[in-house]
Amino acid sequence: MSRLIAFLVPAVLVASLDTAPAQPTKKTLVLQYALEATVTSEQPLRSLAFSPDGKVLAVGAEDLYLFDVSAKAVTPTGTIIKSNPPMGKTSVHAMAFSPNGKFLLFGAGDNSVRIWEVAAKAEAWQAKVHQKRINAVAFSADGRTAATGGSDRTTVVWKVSSDGRLAEDAVIRDEQRDQGVRGLAFIPGKGGLVVAGDSGSFRTYTLGKDGAKASGGFAPKGSLGGGSVAANPTVSQWAVTSGQTVYVVSNAGMPVATLGGPMGPKQRVLDVAYSPDGKLLASCGQDGEVIVWEVAGAKSSAKYSKSRPGEFTAVAFSPKADDGTGDVTLAAGLEGGIIHVMKLGYR
């Protein structure tokens, strides 16, 4: 069973913004720690995902936990996903809600692909098709197609039925590059899929009746390493972590920004996530800090430091701003099974 702790704490360290076009009367972006939840986990929390309406937070550990974050206090939904057969002793590394919020797709610790029906609190489908850990999952914008990719260098494209069952549609395996899949993103409105590899290379595929066909790609200059990757909402740029630095590149491979330096992470960055509008990027890592960056200005705009030892291993933005305030909710997973829920907004 999960344990829950919830309390309010003071605002955290912030930095002034020179300009704020979207909200001209508010000059400071504040990242404020709001609440805390704890789950039982022997492994680091490797994945977090918000439902499309921003009301439910999924937390991936050896099991998968769902929390209601719609009120002023984080409360468990009463759902701890324990599938049969067991999911394994390693953390869930990738998960995503369907666009309608009905299903949760995730790669389990036993390398199986699973679909959970959220309202019914029941597993809708599962199969073991990957031979190694699943690092990335994604839904298309209409929810009819999904993709999973793993360390076995394989990406599987699936058709999604109305009851949440998956049917294999195409298998992508890049035999020319000995690298696993690190990230996946469907290109909005174009029927394409981008596959990010371990070495920082990106391949684009067109999806159609004849399966998946390679249609382009790029490899940024220099090695970006095998860290975490994240696409912005329009998949026009990608953030790639490498050591203490986050590199932002366009979908043509051109450098957009380098996020780091004196105001940046002091140790290795472990995860990154874009804000719903794509203008901000959150990073977290071994130094126990969550940093929010302005992508366009490559500026550290707000920072949160935890109050206890440990490293942040996962971070996620809610896709929907809070009603009334316009604040955006962030969540970050701290080792030991602790989830920090924060509010980001102009003050």
KOLTITI-452047 format. One record per residue (C-alpha): residue number from 1; y, z, x. Coordinates in steps of 0.25 Angstrom, whole numbers, plus 5000, padded with zeros to 4 digits. Last residue first. Example, Ala and Ser with C-alpha at 12.3 -4.5 7.8 and 13.67 -1.06 7.14 Angstrom:
BEGIN
PT | 2 | 4996 | 5029 | 5055
PT | 1 | 4982 | 5031 | 5049
This chain:
BEGIN
PT | 347 | 5145 | 4963 | 5017
PT | 346 | 5137 | 4950 | 5017
PT | 345 | 5122 | 4951 | 5015
PT | 344 | 5108 | 4954 | 5020
PT | 343 | 5100 | 4965 | 5014
PT | 342 | 5088 | 4970 | 5021
PT | 341 | 5073 | 4974 | 5018
PT | 340 | 5065 | 4980 | 5029
PT | 339 | 5050 | 4979 | 5029
PT | 338 | 5042 | 4989 | 5036
PT | 337 | 5027 | 4986 | 5039
PT | 336 | 5027 | 4993 | 5053
PT | 335 | 5034 | 4981 | 5060
PT | 334 | 5047 | 4978 | 5052
PT | 333 | 5048 | 4967 | 5042
PT | 332 | 5061 | 4961 | 5038
PT | 331 | 5067 | 4958 | 5024
PT | 330 | 5080 | 4952 | 5021
PT | 329 | 5087 | 4952 | 5007
PT | 328 | 5100 | 4943 | 5005
PT | 327 | 5112 | 4949 | 4999
PT | 326 | 5120 | 4941 | 4989
PT | 325 | 5125 | 4954 | 4983
PT | 324 | 5123 | 4950 | 4968
PT | 323 | 5109 | 4945 | 4968
PT | 322 | 5102 | 4947 | 4981
PT | 321 | 5100 | 4934 | 4989
PT | 320 | 5087 | 4926 | 4987
PT | 319 | 5077 | 4921 | 4998
PT | 318 | 5075 | 4935 | 5004
PT | 317 | 5075 | 4934 | 5019
PT | 316 | 5063 | 4937 | 5028
PT | 315 | 5060 | 4944 | 5041
PT | 314 | 5048 | 4948 | 5049
PT | 313 | 5044 | 4955 | 5061
PT | 312 | 5055 | 4966 | 5063
PT | 311 | 5051 | 4974 | 5075
PT | 310 | 5049 | 4989 | 5076
PT | 309 | 5056 | 5002 | 5078
PT | 308 | 5065 | 5009 | 5067
PT | 307 | 5079 | 5007 | 5061
PT | 306 | 5078 | 4992 | 5060
PT | 305 | 5090 | 4984 | 5065
PT | 304 | 5097 | 4974 | 5056
PT | 303 | 5106 | 4963 | 5060
PT | 302 | 5117 | 4954 | 5054
PT | 301 | 5124 | 4942 | 5058
PT | 300 | 5118 | 4937 | 5071
PT | 299 | 5124 | 4924 | 5073
PT | 298 | 5119 | 4910 | 5075
PT | 297 | 5131 | 4904 | 5068
PT | 296 | 5123 | 4895 | 5058
PT | 295 | 5111 | 4904 | 5057
PT | 294 | 5118 | 4917 | 5054
PT | 293 | 5108 | 4927 | 5059
PT | 292 | 5102 | 4940 | 5052
PT | 291 | 5095 | 4949 | 5062
PT | 290 | 5084 | 4959 | 5059
PT | 289 | 5081 | 4968 | 5070
PT | 288 | 5069 | 4976 | 5075
PT | 287 | 5069 | 4970 | 5089
PT | 286 | 5056 | 4963 | 5087
PT | 285 | 5061 | 4954 | 5077
PT | 284 | 5069 | 4949 | 5065
PT | 283 | 5078 | 4937 | 5062
PT | 282 | 5086 | 4933 | 5050
PT | 281 | 5093 | 4920 | 5048
PT | 280 | 5105 | 4917 | 5040
PT | 279 | 5111 | 4904 | 5034
PT | 278 | 5098 | 4899 | 5028
PT | 277 | 5102 | 4902 | 5014
PT | 276 | 5090 | 4911 | 5010
PT | 275 | 5091 | 4918 | 5024
PT | 274 | 5082 | 4913 | 5035
PT | 273 | 5071 | 4921 | 5041
PT | 272 | 5067 | 4925 | 5056
PT | 271 | 5055 | 4932 | 5062
PT | 270 | 5050 | 4939 | 5075
PT | 269 | 5062 | 4938 | 5084
PT | 268 | 5059 | 4944 | 5098
PT | 267 | 5068 | 4955 | 5104
PT | 266 | 5083 | 4958 | 5104
PT | 265 | 5086 | 4949 | 5092
PT | 264 | 5100 | 4943 | 5091
PT | 263 | 5114 | 4949 | 5093
PT | 262 | 5114 | 4947 | 5108
PT | 261 | 5107 | 4933 | 5107
PT | 260 | 5099 | 4927 | 5096
PT | 259 | 5099 | 4916 | 5086
PT | 258 | 5100 | 4902 | 5091
PT | 257 | 5105 | 4892 | 5081
PT | 256 | 5104 | 4878 | 5075
PT | 255 | 5095 | 4871 | 5086
PT | 254 | 5090 | 4857 | 5082
PT | 253 | 5076 | 4855 | 5078
PT | 252 | 5078 | 4846 | 5067
PT | 251 | 5075 | 4857 | 5057
PT | 250 | 5086 | 4864 | 5063
PT | 249 | 5084 | 4876 | 5073
PT | 248 | 5087 | 4891 | 5073
PT | 247 | 5082 | 4899 | 5085
PT | 246 | 5080 | 4914 | 5084
PT | 245 | 5080 | 4921 | 5097
PT | 244 | 5073 | 4934 | 5102
PT | 243 | 5060 | 4927 | 5105
PT | 242 | 5059 | 4914 | 5098
PT | 241 | 5062 | 4913 | 5083
PT | 240 | 5063 | 4900 | 5076
PT | 239 | 5073 | 4898 | 5064
PT | 238 | 5072 | 4885 | 5057
PT | 237 | 5082 | 4875 | 5051
PT | 236 | 5083 | 4865 | 5040
PT | 235 | 5072 | 4871 | 5032
PT | 234 | 5081 | 4873 | 5020
PT | 233 | 5078 | 4888 | 5019
PT | 232 | 5079 | 4890 | 5034
PT | 231 | 5066 | 4890 | 5041
PT | 230 | 5060 | 4901 | 5049
PT | 229 | 5052 | 4903 | 5062
PT | 228 | 5045 | 4914 | 5069
PT | 227 | 5042 | 4914 | 5084
PT | 226 | 5034 | 4903 | 5091
PT | 225 | 5043 | 4899 | 5102
PT | 224 | 5056 | 4891 | 5101
PT | 223 | 5053 | 4882 | 5112
PT | 222 | 5064 | 4873 | 5117
PT | 221 | 5070 | 4862 | 5109
PT | 220 | 5067 | 4863 | 5094
PT | 219 | 5054 | 4856 | 5090
PT | 218 | 5055 | 4847 | 5078
PT | 217 | 5048 | 4841 | 5066
PT | 216 | 5045 | 4828 | 5058
PT | 215 | 5038 | 4822 | 5047
PT | 214 | 5023 | 4827 | 5049
PT | 213 | 5015 | 4824 | 5037
PT | 212 | 5009 | 4834 | 5027
PT | 211 | 5000 | 4830 | 5016
PT | 210 | 4998 | 4816 | 5010
PT | 209 | 5004 | 4820 | 4997
PT | 208 | 5017 | 4825 | 5004
PT | 207 | 5022 | 4835 | 5014
PT | 206 | 5031 | 4831 | 5025
PT | 205 | 5030 | 4839 | 5037
PT | 204 | 5040 | 4844 | 5047
PT | 203 | 5036 | 4850 | 5061
PT | 202 | 5043 | 4861 | 5068
PT | 201 | 5041 | 4866 | 5083
PT | 200 | 5045 | 4880 | 5087
PT | 199 | 5032 | 4882 | 5095
PT | 198 | 5025 | 4890 | 5084
PT | 197 | 5026 | 4878 | 5074
PT | 196 | 5036 | 4877 | 5062
PT | 195 | 5031 | 4868 | 5051
PT | 194 | 5041 | 4861 | 5042
PT | 193 | 5036 | 4856 | 5028
PT | 192 | 5042 | 4845 | 5020
PT | 191 | 5043 | 4842 | 5005
PT | 190 | 5058 | 4839 | 5006
PT | 189 | 5065 | 4848 | 4996
PT | 188 | 5065 | 4860 | 5005
PT | 187 | 5057 | 4858 | 5018
PT | 186 | 5045 | 4868 | 5018
PT | 185 | 5045 | 4878 | 5029
PT | 184 | 5034 | 4883 | 5038
PT | 183 | 5034 | 4892 | 5051
PT | 182 | 5026 | 4896 | 5063
PT | 181 | 5014 | 4886 | 5063
PT | 180 | 5005 | 4887 | 5075
PT | 179 | 5006 | 4879 | 5087
PT | 178 | 4998 | 4869 | 5095
PT | 177 | 5006 | 4857 | 5092
PT | 176 | 5000 | 4843 | 5091
PT | 175 | 4990 | 4847 | 5081
PT | 174 | 5000 | 4850 | 5071
PT | 173 | 4992 | 4855 | 5059
PT | 172 | 4997 | 4852 | 5045
PT | 171 | 4987 | 4854 | 5033
PT | 170 | 4991 | 4848 | 5019
PT | 169 | 4989 | 4852 | 5005
PT | 168 | 4980 | 4864 | 5004
PT | 167 | 4980 | 4870 | 4990
PT | 166 | 4987 | 4883 | 4988
PT | 165 | 4985 | 4892 | 4975
PT | 164 | 4997 | 4899 | 4970
PT | 163 | 4995 | 4897 | 4955
PT | 162 | 5005 | 4886 | 4954
PT | 161 | 4998 | 4878 | 4965
PT | 160 | 5003 | 4878 | 4979
PT | 159 | 5000 | 4866 | 4988
PT | 158 | 4998 | 4869 | 5002
PT | 157 | 5002 | 4864 | 5016
PT | 156 | 4994 | 4870 | 5028
PT | 155 | 5001 | 4872 | 5041
PT | 154 | 4991 | 4873 | 5053
PT | 153 | 4994 | 4877 | 5068
PT | 152 | 4984 | 4888 | 5067
PT | 151 | 4995 | 4898 | 5068
PT | 150 | 4999 | 4896 | 5054
PT | 149 | 5005 | 4888 | 5043
PT | 148 | 5006 | 4889 | 5028
PT | 147 | 5012 | 4879 | 5018
PT | 146 | 5015 | 4879 | 5003
PT | 145 | 5018 | 4869 | 4993
PT | 144 | 5021 | 4870 | 4978
PT | 143 | 5032 | 4881 | 4979
PT | 142 | 5043 | 4872 | 4976
PT | 141 | 5051 | 4875 | 4989
PT | 140 | 5038 | 4874 | 4998
PT | 139 | 5031 | 4887 | 5001
PT | 138 | 5029 | 4892 | 5016
PT | 137 | 5019 | 4899 | 5025
PT | 136 | 5020 | 4902 | 5040
PT | 135 | 5012 | 4910 | 5050
PT | 134 | 4998 | 4909 | 5045
PT | 133 | 4989 | 4915 | 5056
PT | 132 | 4977 | 4907 | 5060
PT | 131 | 4966 | 4898 | 5055
PT | 130 | 4974 | 4894 | 5042
PT | 129 | 4967 | 4890 | 5030
PT | 128 | 4962 | 4903 | 5024
PT | 127 | 4965 | 4903 | 5009
PT | 126 | 4972 | 4911 | 4998
PT | 125 | 4976 | 4910 | 4984
PT | 124 | 4983 | 4918 | 4972
PT | 123 | 4983 | 4932 | 4978
PT | 122 | 4987 | 4942 | 4968
PT | 121 | 5000 | 4950 | 4965
PT | 120 | 5001 | 4942 | 4952
PT | 119 | 5016 | 4941 | 4953
PT | 118 | 5015 | 4937 | 4968
PT | 117 | 5004 | 4927 | 4968
PT | 116 | 4999 | 4928 | 4983
PT | 115 | 4995 | 4915 | 4990
PT | 114 | 4987 | 4916 | 5003
PT | 113 | 4985 | 4908 | 5016
PT | 112 | 4974 | 4915 | 5025
PT | 111 | 4976 | 4918 | 5040
PT | 110 | 4969 | 4932 | 5038
PT | 109 | 4983 | 4938 | 5039
PT | 108 | 4988 | 4931 | 5027
PT | 107 | 4997 | 4919 | 5026
PT | 106 | 5006 | 4920 | 5014
PT | 105 | 5010 | 4913 | 5001
PT | 104 | 5017 | 4922 | 4990
PT | 103 | 5017 | 4916 | 4976
PT | 102 | 5026 | 4917 | 4964
PT | 101 | 5039 | 4918 | 4971
PT | 100 | 5043 | 4904 | 4965
PT | 99 | 5046 | 4899 | 4979
PT | 98 | 5032 | 4904 | 4984
PT | 97 | 5033 | 4916 | 4993
PT | 96 | 5031 | 4915 | 5007
PT | 95 | 5022 | 4921 | 5018
PT | 94 | 5019 | 4921 | 5033
PT | 93 | 5013 | 4931 | 5043
PT | 92 | 5005 | 4940 | 5035
PT | 91 | 5001 | 4951 | 5044
PT | 90 | 4988 | 4953 | 5051
PT | 89 | 4976 | 4961 | 5047
PT | 88 | 4970 | 4951 | 5037
PT | 87 | 4973 | 4945 | 5023
PT | 86 | 4961 | 4953 | 5016
PT | 85 | 4952 | 4944 | 5008
PT | 84 | 4957 | 4948 | 4998
PT | 83 | 4972 | 4949 | 4998
PT | 82 | 4981 | 4961 | 4999
PT | 81 | 4995 | 4958 | 4994
PT | 80 | 5002 | 4971 | 4992
PT | 79 | 5009 | 4971 | 4979
PT | 78 | 5016 | 4983 | 4973
PT | 77 | 5029 | 4976 | 4972
PT | 76 | 5034 | 4985 | 4983
PT | 75 | 5048 | 4990 | 4982
PT | 74 | 5060 | 4987 | 4990
PT | 73 | 5072 | 4995 | 4984
PT | 72 | 5085 | 4989 | 4979
PT | 71 | 5077 | 4979 | 4970
PT | 70 | 5072 | 4965 | 4973
PT | 69 | 5064 | 4969 | 4985
PT | 68 | 5050 | 4970 | 4979
PT | 67 | 5040 | 4970 | 4990
PT | 66 | 5027 | 4962 | 4992
PT | 65 | 5017 | 4966 | 5003
PT | 64 | 5007 | 4957 | 5010
PT | 63 | 4995 | 4963 | 5018
PT | 62 | 4993 | 4963 | 5033
PT | 61 | 5009 | 4962 | 5033
PT | 60 | 5017 | 4952 | 5025
PT | 59 | 5029 | 4957 | 5016
PT | 58 | 5033 | 4950 | 5004
PT | 57 | 5047 | 4953 | 4998
PT | 56 | 5049 | 4951 | 4983
PT | 55 | 5062 | 4950 | 4976
PT | 54 | 5069 | 4939 | 4984
PT | 53 | 5067 | 4929 | 4973
PT | 52 | 5060 | 4919 | 4982
PT | 51 | 5050 | 4930 | 4986
PT | 50 | 5053 | 4936 | 5000
PT | 49 | 5044 | 4935 | 5012
PT | 48 | 5041 | 4943 | 5024
PT | 47 | 5031 | 4940 | 5035
PT | 46 | 5026 | 4946 | 5048
PT | 45 | 5026 | 4961 | 5045
PT | 44 | 5019 | 4967 | 5058
PT | 43 | 5005 | 4972 | 5056
PT | 42 | 4999 | 4986 | 5053
PT | 41 | 5006 | 4985 | 5039
PT | 40 | 5008 | 4994 | 5028
PT | 39 | 5021 | 4991 | 5021
PT | 38 | 5035 | 4997 | 5022
PT | 37 | 5048 | 4993 | 5014
PT | 36 | 5062 | 4995 | 5018
PT | 35 | 5076 | 4993 | 5011
PT | 34 | 5090 | 4989 | 5013
PT | 33 | 5093 | 4985 | 5028
PT | 32 | 5107 | 4978 | 5028
PT | 31 | 5110 | 4965 | 5034
PT | 30 | 5125 | 4963 | 5033
PT | 29 | 5132 | 4950 | 5034
PT | 28 | 5147 | 4953 | 5037
PT | 27 | 5159 | 4944 | 5033
PT | 26 | 5159 | 4945 | 5017
PT | 25 | 5171 | 4938 | 5011
PT | 24 | 5167 | 4924 | 5014
PT | 23 | 5152 | 4925 | 5008
PT | 22 | 5145 | 4912 | 5011
PT | 21 | 5155 | 4908 | 5022
PT | 20 | 5153 | 4921 | 5030
PT | 19 | 5161 | 4921 | 5042
PT | 18 | 5162 | 4928 | 5055
PT | 17 | 5150 | 4937 | 5052
PT | 16 | 5150 | 4951 | 5056
PT | 15 | 5137 | 4958 | 5062
PT | 14 | 5129 | 4968 | 5055
PT | 13 | 5121 | 4981 | 5059
PT | 12 | 5114 | 4987 | 5047
PT | 11 | 5118 | 4993 | 5034
PT | 10 | 5113 | 5007 | 5030
PT | 9 | 5099 | 5010 | 5025
PT | 8 | 5093 | 5010 | 5011
PT | 7 | 5079 | 5014 | 5008
PT | 6 | 5065 | 5009 | 5004
PT | 5 | 5051 | 5013 | 5009
PT | 4 | 5039 | 5007 | 5004
PT | 3 | 5024 | 5009 | 5007
PT | 2 | 5014 | 4998 | 5005
PT | 1 | 5000 | 5000 | 5000
